Amino acid sequence: DINDAYMTGIKDKAEGARLNGKFLDAAIEWSKEENQKSNSYKRGDPLFHHLAAKAKLRAGDPGGACQHFVHAHQPKEFAALLFQWSNQGYQNERDMFLARAIFQLLAQENLKDANIVFDTFCALLLTKSIKLEAPLFNFVRFLLKTLERDAYPLFKVLRDKYAPVLRSDPSFDSFLDQIQVAFFNVKPQKKGMAAMMENMLGMFGAPPQ
């Protein structure tokens, strides 16, 4: 294919991976523009993201690979990468690897792939006789079940109950706000200074922003 042809003749693997990544980044940007016309795959063609994910892995960048796997529609490969990568970190942070990936998929309204990633990751845990019963893992499991139905009150209860756990990563609240809008069409309440300013504007009769 085009990607293989591009790599032909490049002998230095590290340089090849770098150039391949640049080529695929350009292909993804091109596909974003093309797909805007058809209103599909606004984040870029899944095939290019899949190729880019594999290029990142060859370059020794699993984090970069994960960013592409979110849009690649290859959930089983994504789960396998997460499992392998999590084995290189602290065991008590294994649930963090899974949660970040699931939240990113759900923020893209991709519940199907999120469920497959979760189930595949759990199956891989079983093959190694690893039990994962951390609170964050349980939150992800309950969240996936909640999103399969129109259950915003339960979603809110889950967020409130697991709030201390969710504070372990500053990005989690932002992802969950996006998920809330995507699945329940409920805008998150403004907090802190933003909420104060909105209340002040309301007192003076100005419409909320």
Salt bridges, closest charged atoms under 4 A:
GLU15 OE2 - ARG18 NH2 2.69
GLU29 OE2 - LYS32 NZ 3.15
GLU34 OE2 - LYS37 NZ 3.37
GLU77 OE1 - HIS50 NE2 2.97
ASP160 OD2 - LYS156 NZ 3.55
ASP169 OD2 - ARG100 NE 2.83
ASP173 OD1 - ARG159 NH2 2.98
ASP173 OD2 - LYS191 NZ 3.98
ASP177 OD1 - ARG159 NH1 2.98
GLU198 OE1 - LYS190 NZ 3.20
